[in-house]
Amino acid sequence: MSPPQDVSPSLAFARAAYRDIPLYAPLRAPAALDLSDNTNLAGIPPAAERVMREAASQLVTRYPSLWGGGLKAALAGYAGVREEELVTGCGSDDVLDSAVRAFGEPGDVVAYPDPTFPMVPLFARMNGLTPAPVPLLPSGDIDADGLLGTGARILYVCSPNNPTGGLASRAALEKLLTRTRGVVLLDEAYAEYAGESLVASAPARGNLLVVRTLSKAFGLAGLRIGYAAGAQRLVQEVEKSRGPYKVNALAEAMGVAALTGGLPWVQEQVREVVQSRERMVGGLRALGLSPLPSAANFLLFPVPEALAVAARLRELGVGVRAFPALRGVGDSLRLSLGPWRLMEPALAALGKVLR
Ligand SMILES: *Cc1c(COP(=O)(O)O)cnc(C)c1O
């Protein structure tokens, strides 16, 4: 079989849909104070650190659990669902990818608000599905009618939304859930900072999968632990598509420790981030900036020439994420929140750069 004329021999072996899928590669230059990826700036729960020090060497010679059973037991208590209503994965990215593959036939539409988490259109294309972005409403809420109007088999909503920080309204989510004939993937990566969640109610609805992670509030991004809750029949399909052994043994043990003994630490850090959020909104406004309302552990604010401003902040040791020409917002910067002692140098650097 000869390769098509217009592609190099190596590309001829790739799936046609892969030829113009970019590699996910956000700018990740090192910074002394890295506020670019919304991970936990306070560290990891001490209970999880103890597992790493004392148990790691016994854990890694054997295969991990097939389906993360120990993790599911701990998550069930935390999320308020039954173990059979949970699926775990190598980060919530893996859970989202597996769900797209489990529920979408090639050619089906995946609808999502724009802007949102950029991995979702990538997972759609990687699995042969068609991405359908639907602009957020001027209020910051999701456009339920617009999303439904795409006829999507899979509807993705991120609440609080990355990168804007706002919540999808309960009314809009209800509309999606009651009117769609597809499945709703609700990404609650930042739910701990929002104080509201649909996770416990997910199993009672036949078409809702609530996807979550231990990468943010739990401080374990490097271990790659994600999960989703939903009706047993839904999560079973995602589990098939995910495959066995996806959560490694050290991750599972540290995840369990974080969800049990580590919980008071996590809750304390969440309280601190929520306090920093209030103060940081004030600090940014004092610099003449207008952060969008956020229910997450980050703030997004419009800034002209965002890429250049981010580069100058990086020279001062502060890493933030720049979003050039974000739909409905324009050039903007996203800054992770953490303990106030880390926010002060960030504000000072911003003041210097914007002066
Ligand atoms: C950070 C983030 C995740 C987490 O991904 P993991 O693979 O669990 O680390 C998921 N969704 C959104 C919207 C995020 O911002």
The ligand as an ORCA input file, in Angstrom:
! r2SCAN-3c Opt
* xyz 0 1
  C      -6.315     20.428     36.541
  C      -7.556     19.979     35.900
  C      -7.886     18.640     35.841
  C      -7.029     17.645     36.538
  O      -6.386     16.799     35.697
  P      -5.614     15.548     36.314
  O      -5.407     14.728     35.105
  O      -6.515     14.920     37.321
  O      -4.365     16.068     36.932
  C      -9.063     18.261     35.260
  N      -9.898     19.162     34.740
  C      -9.626     20.474     34.808
  C     -10.596     21.447     34.303
  C      -8.439     20.921     35.367
  O      -8.170     22.210     35.409
*
